[in-house]
Amino acid sequence: MTLSAPQDKKPEAEPRAGRDVLGQIRALVPSLRPADARVGEVILGRAQTLGYLSVTEVAAEAGVAESTVVRACQRMGFGGFQDVKRLVARGTQPAADLVYDDISAADDSSTVLEKVVASSAAVLSDCLATVDRAAFAAAARAIAGAGRLLLVGVGPSSPIAQDAAYRFRMLGLPADAPVDALTQHLAARHLGPRGVCVAISHTGATRETLAAMSAARESEASTIAITSFTKSPLTGLVDHPIIAGGRGTSYRVEAMASRLAHLAVVDALYVEVAFRGEERALVALDQHHQVAAEHQL
């Protein structure tokens, strides 16, 4: 890895458009009240033709009043329904370009491959809309200054925690990612004020992950979450929630695809932390390359 001096950051363009807006809505839908959630689902399902729909038509499809459509859009952070239509229209690609349809038993192997890859590509694009830049920057600062770094996750999130620990260890940080849930919980309890706990969870509602994060908070450690939904038990526990949402399709593909978004966030944190401690990172990376070379035939 070659490190170079970071360039001045350009101001973020506002407002975001197209799939970024859809990603933001998708991350919010699970936390909305039922009527608002139905509005969000109609917007997501009719994204390609939303520009041709009136507020009356959306209200009819969602089974709500027209005023509810407007208020739902406002609760999701937009000026109203027309604002959502405008932003979606600015960047939505034709359906022929990317296939987002649900996978069905009737699909052949080629179609399954195309749909899964398209869903994965969409997740990576969508996460740019849902990741709060201030939370990301604060998380990177906390990790860079950690006296001890603990990464926790169970099930499909466990390998991501393992990968993250390995990457941060490459930078010379004291990172660990125990596989056993009880060991995670115990390690979190002993982190202390200079410790940092990073939890990775698609749902943000996994009992073991929540227990470890609660223990980290009790030890006064800094807390970070990489998860898929804006409002969950986990996001309510942490100092810095990083929301990298998944796109919903059949056969729980959203949970699989969300792993890519979470890995992308880990990669971005790794690069940001490397730049924040460039001298230390270069020394540590050189040591890593030496060790890795010893394991090559």
N, C-alpha and C positions, 0 to 999 in steps of 0.2 A: 504494500500500500504506500503510495506517495502522498505526502501531506504538503500542501501549499497554503500560504496565508489566505485566510478567508476574505472574500471581497465584501464591500459594503452591501448590506442587504437592501434590496429594492422594496419600496413600499408595496404592500399587498394590494392588488387590484380589487376594486369593489364596484359593483357587486359581483359575486361569483355567478356562473351560469350553468345551464344544461345539467349534465350528470352530477355536478357538484351539488346543485340544489336538490336533486333527487336523493343523493346520498345523505344530505342533511335531514330531509324528511324521513327517509328510511330509518335513520338512527333514533328519531324522535317518536315514531308511531307507537312502539310498545309502551311508552310512558304516558300517552295521551288518554283523555277520557274517551269512552267508546264512540260517541258521535264524531269527535274530532279525528279519531283514528280511522273511521270509515272514510272520511274525507281524504285523509292522507293516502289511504289505500287506493281510492279512485284515481287520485293524481298520479300515483306511481304506476297503476295499471294502464292508464290512458295517456302516458307521457308523450307518446308519438303523435297523438291527435289532440292534445290538450288545447292547443291554440284555436281549434275549431269548436270547442265546447263553451257553452255559456254557463254562468253560475247556476242557472235554473237546471240545466242538464246534469251538472255535477251533483247538485243537491238531490235530484231525483234518483241518481244512481246510488248515492250514499244513504238515501232514505232519511235526509235531514232537511231542515229549513235553509233557505238561501242565506239568511243571516248567519247560520251556523258555519257555512262554508267560509264566509269572510272572516269570522272570528277564529275559526280553526287555522286559517292561513296566518293570521296575526299572532296566534299563540305559538306557531312554529317559527316566528321570527321574521315574517314578511309583512309588507305594507297591506296586503290583502290578496284576494284571488287574482286580480289583474296583474299584480306584481309577480306572483308565482308563474302565471302564464307567460309573461314577458321573459323572465329569467330562464325558464325551461326551454322556450322556443329559441333562445339565443344559442344554445349549445347542444340540443338533442340531436343525435344522429339518426338517420333513417334506419328502420328495422332491418333492412337488408344488409347493413354494414356489420352489425353485431347481433348475435342471437341470444336473447335473454329468456326465451320461453322456458317453462318448466319442463323437466325431463319426464318422459312417459315410457311405459313398458313397450310402446310401439316404436320407439326410436331405435334406429340401427346404431351400430358401434361408432360409426363416423359422426353421426349426429350427436351422440352422447359426448364424444370428445370435444366437438365444436362448442356445445352448450356449456360444458364445464369450463373450458378455457375462456370462453367469452364471459362467463360469470366471474371468473378469477380476475380477468382484466378489468372488469367493471368495478370490482371491490377495490383494487389498487387506485383507480381513478377516484372513486367515491370517498376514500379515506382522506383525501386532501380537503374535502369540504367539512368533514366531521372532526378532524384534529384541531383543537384549539392551539394556536401558535404560542400563546403566552404560557399555557400549561406545558407544552412541549419544551420550551426554553427553560422554564423553571425546573422541570424534571431533569434536563441535561445538566443544569448547574448543580442540583442536589447529588446526582450520580458522580459528577466530576470531583466533588468535595467529600465523598463518602469515606468515613473511617472504616466502614464495613458495609458490604452490599449483599443483600439477600434477595434472591428471585424465587417466587413461589408460583406454582400452577399445578393442576392435577389433570388427569386424562389427556386429551389432545393438546392442552396448554403446557403440559410438563416438558415436552421436547423443546418448545419455544423458550421456556425458562432456562433449560440446559444450554441451549445455543447462546442465549444472551449472556449467561454467566461465563461461558467460554470466551466470548468476544471481549467482554470487559476485563477478563483476566489477561487477555492478550495485551491490553493497555496498561497492565500493571496494577489494576484495581483489585482489592481483596474481595472477590465475588464468589458466591457459593449458591448452589441451587439443589438442595436436598430433594430426592425423589419421594421419600416417605413423608406422608402428611403430618405424622406426629413429630418427626424431626424438623419439618418446616415450622410447625407451631412453636416448638421449644426454641429453635434458633431465633425466631422473631421475638420471643419474649426477652431474649438476652441482647438484642441489638443496641439499645441505649440511644442517647441523644445524637451521637455522631453516626449512627447507622441509618441506612436507607433500605426500605423494603419495596420491591417492585412486584406487584401481583399481575398475573396474566390470566384472563378469564373471558371467554366469549359471552356468557350470559351475565356475568357479574353477580351470580347468585349461588355459587358453589360453596357448600357448607365449610369444607376444609380450608378453602382459600380465604373465606371471610374470617374464620377463626384465627388463621395466621396473621391476617392484616389487623384484626382487633388487638392481638398480642403485641404487634409492632407499635401500634398507637399507644398502648399502655406503657411501653418502654420509652416513649417520647421520640421514637425514630421518625424520620421523614417518610412519607408514604406516597407511592405512585401506583396507578392502575393503568393497564393497557387492556381495553375491553371494547365491546361492540355497541353498547347501548347507552344513551345519554343518562337515563335515570335507572339506577339499579342499587341494590344494597351495597355493592362494592364502591360505586362512585360516591356514595354518601359517606364512606369511611375515610377516603384518602385526601391528601393535600392537593395532589396534582392528577386529576383524571384525564387520560388520553383516550379519546373515543375514536376508534377505527372500525367503522361498522361494516356489516356483511349484507349481501343482497340475498333475499329469500327466494329459494326455488324448492322443488320437490326433493325428496330423499335427503333432507337436511343438508343440502349442498351449501347453504349459507354458513353453517358452522365450519365446514371444511374450508370454504373460500376465505372466511374471516382469518384463518391462520396466516394466509398470505399477507393480509393487511397488518396483522400483529407483527409478523416477521419484518415487514417493511419499516414499521415504527422502530423496532429494535435496531435495524440497520442504520436508520437515520440518527437515533440516539448515540449509537456507537461512533459514527462519523463526527457528530457534534462534540461529543466528549473528547475524542481524539484531538480535535482542533483546539479545545480549551486547555489541554495539557500537552501541547505538541512535543515539547522536549522529552517529557516522561514517556509519552506514547512512542516516540521514535526508539528510545532505548529499550522499552518493553517489547516492541515489535521485532527489534533486532534479536533479542533473546528468544522470542517465539520462533523466529525463522531458524535459528540455530538448533533449537530443540526439535523442530519439525524435520529438519534435515537429517537428524540422527535416526529418525524412524523410517527413512526412505531406503529402499533397496539399491 
